[in-house]
Amino acid sequence: MTDDFTKPSNSTGALTWVRDSLRHRGLAGSARYYSREFLDLLRDLTPERRKSRYGDIDFDFEHNVDTTWATVSLRTRIREWLSGGQYQPSEPVMFREMLDSLPVYLDGFTFIDLGSGKGRTLLMASDYPFRRIIGVELLAELNAIAQRNIARYRSDSQKCFAIESHAADAGRFDLPADPSVLYLFNPFPRHVWCNVLANLYRSLLAVPRPVFLIYHNPVHQDILAAEGWLQERARTHQFVIYQAVIDD
Protein backbone atom coordinates (compact mmCIF):
# COMPACT_ATOMS: atom_id res chain seq x y z
CA MET A 1 0.00 0.00 0.00
CA THR A 2 1.16 3.48 -0.78
CA ASP A 3 0.51 6.80 0.92
CA ASP A 4 0.68 9.00 -2.17
CA PHE A 5 -2.49 11.00 -1.61
CA THR A 6 -1.49 14.35 -0.21
CA LYS A 7 -4.05 16.46 1.58
CA PRO A 8 -5.00 19.59 -0.35
CA SER A 9 -4.95 23.00 1.22
CA ASN A 10 -7.99 24.10 3.21
CA SER A 11 -9.31 26.32 0.42
CA THR A 12 -8.73 23.77 -2.34
CA GLY A 13 -10.38 21.02 -0.31
CA ALA A 14 -13.41 23.17 0.52
CA LEU A 15 -13.90 24.23 -3.10
CA THR A 16 -13.62 20.64 -4.27
CA TRP A 17 -16.21 19.45 -1.75
CA VAL A 18 -18.67 22.20 -2.69
CA ARG A 19 -18.20 21.49 -6.41
CA ASP A 20 -18.83 17.78 -5.78
CA SER A 21 -22.01 18.64 -3.91
CA LEU A 22 -23.23 20.89 -6.71
CA ARG A 23 -22.47 18.20 -9.29
CA HIS A 24 -24.35 15.47 -7.44
CA ARG A 25 -27.08 17.37 -5.55
CA GLY A 26 -27.60 20.35 -7.83
CA LEU A 27 -27.86 23.95 -6.67
CA ALA A 28 -31.16 23.60 -4.83
CA GLY A 29 -30.21 20.27 -3.28
CA SER A 30 -26.86 21.61 -2.11
CA ALA A 31 -28.51 24.68 -0.61
CA ARG A 32 -30.95 22.50 1.32
CA TYR A 33 -28.20 20.13 2.44
CA TYR A 34 -25.78 22.81 3.65
CA SER A 35 -28.59 24.78 5.36
CA ARG A 36 -29.78 21.71 7.25
CA GLU A 37 -26.29 20.65 8.27
CA PHE A 38 -25.35 24.20 9.29
CA LEU A 39 -28.31 24.33 11.67
CA ASP A 40 -27.11 21.03 13.17
CA LEU A 41 -23.63 22.52 13.53
CA LEU A 42 -25.06 25.51 15.42
CA ARG A 43 -27.03 23.21 17.71
CA ASP A 44 -23.85 21.26 18.42
CA LEU A 45 -22.26 24.46 19.74
CA THR A 46 -24.82 24.90 22.51
CA PRO A 47 -23.54 24.13 26.05
CA GLU A 48 -26.12 21.36 26.52
CA ARG A 49 -25.13 19.54 23.34
CA ARG A 50 -21.40 19.92 23.99
CA LYS A 51 -21.83 18.62 27.53
CA SER A 52 -23.69 15.57 26.26
CA ARG A 53 -20.83 14.78 23.88
CA TYR A 54 -18.48 14.24 26.81
CA GLY A 55 -20.44 11.12 27.66
CA ASP A 56 -18.05 9.10 25.48
CA ILE A 57 -14.88 10.16 27.26
CA ASP A 58 -14.34 7.12 29.52
CA PHE A 59 -12.29 5.39 26.82
CA ASP A 60 -9.98 8.40 26.62
CA PHE A 61 -9.38 8.57 30.36
CA GLU A 62 -8.67 4.86 30.52
CA HIS A 63 -6.07 4.93 27.73
CA ASN A 64 -4.72 8.51 27.91
CA VAL A 65 -5.87 9.40 24.38
CA ASP A 66 -8.10 12.01 22.71
CA THR A 67 -10.85 10.35 20.66
CA THR A 68 -13.96 12.14 21.94
CA TRP A 69 -16.14 14.24 19.63
CA ALA A 70 -16.45 16.94 22.30
CA THR A 71 -12.95 18.35 21.69
CA VAL A 72 -13.25 18.70 17.89
CA SER A 73 -12.47 22.33 17.04
CA LEU A 74 -14.93 24.70 15.37
CA ARG A 75 -12.58 24.96 12.37
CA THR A 76 -12.71 21.21 11.90
CA ARG A 77 -16.50 21.13 12.37
CA ILE A 78 -16.85 23.70 9.59
CA ARG A 79 -14.61 21.61 7.31
CA GLU A 80 -16.70 18.55 8.16
CA TRP A 81 -19.81 20.52 7.22
CA LEU A 82 -18.32 21.37 3.82
CA SER A 83 -17.04 17.84 3.15
CA GLY A 84 -20.32 16.15 4.08
CA GLY A 85 -18.96 14.01 6.92
CA GLN A 86 -18.90 14.24 10.69
CA TYR A 87 -16.59 12.50 13.11
CA GLN A 88 -18.33 10.34 15.67
CA PRO A 89 -16.36 7.81 17.71
CA SER A 90 -17.66 4.26 17.93
CA GLU A 91 -18.95 3.02 21.27
CA PRO A 92 -16.73 0.19 22.59
CA VAL A 93 -19.50 -2.28 23.49
CA MET A 94 -21.19 -1.88 20.11
CA PHE A 95 -17.86 -2.16 18.30
CA ARG A 96 -17.13 -5.48 19.98
CA GLU A 97 -20.61 -6.73 19.07
CA MET A 98 -20.01 -5.91 15.42
CA LEU A 99 -16.63 -7.60 15.23
CA ASP A 100 -17.90 -10.63 17.12
CA SER A 101 -20.67 -10.94 14.50
CA LEU A 102 -18.19 -11.46 11.66
CA PRO A 103 -18.48 -15.02 10.27
CA VAL A 104 -14.73 -15.51 10.03
CA TYR A 105 -11.63 -15.85 12.21
CA LEU A 106 -9.71 -12.59 12.12
CA ASP A 107 -6.16 -13.96 12.21
CA GLY A 108 -4.35 -12.76 9.08
CA PHE A 109 -6.97 -10.16 8.17
CA THR A 110 -6.25 -6.45 7.80
CA PHE A 111 -8.68 -4.04 9.47
CA ILE A 112 -9.39 -0.84 7.49
CA ASP A 113 -11.47 2.03 8.86
CA LEU A 114 -12.60 4.37 6.08
CA GLY A 115 -13.37 7.70 7.72
CA SER A 116 -11.35 6.92 10.83
CA GLY A 117 -11.36 10.38 12.44
CA LYS A 118 -9.31 10.49 15.64
CA GLY A 119 -8.65 6.77 15.45
CA ARG A 120 -10.63 5.28 18.33
CA THR A 121 -11.76 2.36 16.19
CA LEU A 122 -8.17 1.63 15.19
CA LEU A 123 -7.21 1.40 18.85
CA MET A 124 -10.16 -0.83 19.76
CA ALA A 125 -9.45 -3.10 16.78
CA SER A 126 -5.97 -3.73 18.17
CA ASP A 127 -7.57 -5.97 20.81
CA TYR A 128 -8.15 -8.46 17.98
CA PRO A 129 -5.51 -10.56 16.17
CA PHE A 130 -5.48 -8.58 12.94
CA ARG A 131 -2.39 -8.71 10.74
CA ARG A 132 -2.40 -4.92 10.63
CA ILE A 133 -4.77 -1.99 11.14
CA ILE A 134 -5.19 0.97 8.78
CA GLY A 135 -7.15 4.20 9.15
CA VAL A 136 -8.08 6.48 6.25
CA GLU A 137 -9.28 9.99 7.17
CA LEU A 138 -10.05 12.88 4.83
CA LEU A 139 -9.28 15.71 7.28
CA ALA A 140 -5.56 16.03 7.98
CA GLU A 141 -6.10 17.57 11.41
CA LEU A 142 -8.10 14.57 12.62
CA ASN A 143 -5.54 12.20 11.13
CA ALA A 144 -2.75 13.99 13.02
CA ILE A 145 -4.64 13.43 16.29
CA ALA A 146 -5.14 9.77 15.37
CA GLN A 147 -1.41 9.34 14.82
CA ARG A 148 -0.67 10.83 18.25
CA ASN A 149 -3.25 8.52 19.81
CA ILE A 150 -1.66 5.49 18.16
CA ALA A 151 1.75 6.49 19.51
CA ARG A 152 0.57 6.82 23.11
CA TYR A 153 -2.03 4.04 23.27
CA ARG A 154 -1.40 1.21 25.73
CA SER A 155 -3.68 -1.71 26.61
CA ASP A 156 -3.07 -5.01 28.36
CA SER A 157 -5.46 -6.69 25.90
CA GLN A 158 -3.72 -5.40 22.77
CA LYS A 159 -2.94 -8.10 20.20
CA CYS A 160 -2.06 -6.10 17.07
CA PHE A 161 0.66 -3.44 17.17
CA ALA A 162 0.93 -2.69 13.43
CA ILE A 163 -1.37 0.36 13.38
CA GLU A 164 -1.20 3.21 10.89
CA SER A 165 -3.36 6.18 9.92
CA HIS A 166 -3.36 8.12 6.63
CA ALA A 167 -4.83 11.43 5.48
CA ALA A 168 -6.44 10.48 2.16
CA ASP A 169 -9.61 10.33 0.09
CA ALA A 170 -11.25 6.96 0.80
CA GLY A 171 -12.56 6.81 -2.77
CA ARG A 172 -9.02 6.92 -4.17
CA PHE A 173 -7.04 5.13 -1.47
CA ASP A 174 -4.87 2.24 -2.64
CA LEU A 175 -6.39 -0.63 -0.68
CA PRO A 176 -3.96 -3.34 0.43
CA ALA A 177 -4.21 -6.68 -1.37
CA ASP A 178 -4.91 -8.50 1.92
CA PRO A 179 -7.92 -10.35 3.29
CA SER A 180 -9.67 -7.40 4.90
CA VAL A 181 -12.41 -6.17 7.20
CA LEU A 182 -13.60 -2.72 6.14
CA TYR A 183 -15.35 -0.63 8.78
CA LEU A 184 -17.51 2.40 7.98
CA PHE A 185 -19.47 4.39 10.57
CA ASN A 186 -21.68 6.14 8.00
CA PRO A 187 -18.79 8.49 7.13
CA PHE A 188 -19.81 9.70 3.65
CA PRO A 189 -22.63 11.37 1.72
CA ARG A 190 -24.27 9.26 -0.97
CA HIS A 191 -22.11 10.34 -3.91
CA VAL A 192 -18.88 9.52 -2.04
CA TRP A 193 -20.19 6.03 -1.26
CA CYS A 194 -20.37 5.35 -5.00
CA ASN A 195 -16.69 6.25 -5.40
CA VAL A 196 -15.66 4.13 -2.41
CA LEU A 197 -17.52 1.05 -3.63
CA ALA A 198 -16.17 1.46 -7.16
CA ASN A 199 -12.64 1.67 -5.76
CA LEU A 200 -13.19 -1.49 -3.71
CA TYR A 201 -14.66 -3.36 -6.67
CA ARG A 202 -11.70 -2.48 -8.91
CA SER A 203 -9.30 -3.62 -6.19
CA LEU A 204 -11.10 -6.96 -5.83
CA LEU A 205 -11.12 -7.54 -9.58
CA ALA A 206 -7.36 -6.96 -9.65
CA VAL A 207 -6.65 -9.15 -6.60
CA PRO A 208 -9.53 -11.41 -5.50
CA ARG A 209 -9.49 -11.99 -1.74
CA PRO A 210 -11.81 -12.35 1.24
CA VAL A 211 -13.31 -8.98 2.21
CA PHE A 212 -16.02 -8.21 4.75
CA LEU A 213 -17.62 -4.79 5.15
CA ILE A 214 -19.18 -3.55 8.40
CA TYR A 215 -21.60 -0.66 7.89
CA HIS A 216 -22.46 1.00 11.21
CA ASN A 217 -25.51 3.31 11.22
CA PRO A 218 -26.52 2.18 7.71
CA VAL A 219 -28.30 5.32 6.50
CA HIS A 220 -27.39 4.67 2.85
CA GLN A 221 -27.73 0.89 2.90
CA ASP A 222 -29.79 0.97 -0.30
CA ILE A 223 -26.60 1.82 -2.20
CA LEU A 224 -24.86 -1.30 -0.91
CA ALA A 225 -27.96 -3.47 -1.34
CA ALA A 226 -27.99 -2.55 -5.04
CA GLU A 227 -24.47 -3.98 -5.50
CA GLY A 228 -24.92 -7.63 -6.43
CA TRP A 229 -21.36 -8.48 -5.43
CA LEU A 230 -22.02 -7.47 -1.79
CA GLN A 231 -23.88 -10.24 0.02
CA GLU A 232 -25.46 -9.58 3.40
CA ARG A 233 -24.21 -11.84 6.20
CA ALA A 234 -25.61 -10.24 9.37
CA ARG A 235 -27.98 -7.41 10.28
CA THR A 236 -29.31 -5.51 13.27
CA HIS A 237 -31.00 -2.10 13.36
CA GLN A 238 -27.56 -0.57 14.09
CA PHE A 239 -25.27 -2.30 11.59
CA VAL A 240 -25.08 -4.54 8.54
CA ILE A 241 -22.24 -6.90 7.63
CA TYR A 242 -21.58 -7.69 3.96
CA GLN A 243 -19.21 -10.10 2.26
CA ALA A 244 -17.71 -9.22 -1.11
CA VAL A 245 -18.22 -12.04 -3.61
CA ILE A 246 -16.68 -11.51 -7.05
CA ASP A 247 -17.61 -14.08 -9.69
CA ASP A 248 -14.79 -15.50 -11.79
ABEGO torsion letter per residue (X at the ends): XBBABBBBBAAAAAAAAAAAAAAAAEAAAAAAAAAAAAAAAAAAABAAAAAAAAAAAAAAAAAGBBABAAABBAAAAAAAAAAGBBBBBBBAAAAAAAAAABABBABGBBBBBBGAEAGAAAAAAAABBBABBBBBBABAAAAAAAAAAAAABBBAABABABBBBBBBBAAABBBBBBBBBBBBBGABBAAAAAAAAAAAAAAAAABBBBBBBBBBGBAAAAAAAABAABBBABBBAABBBBBBBBBX
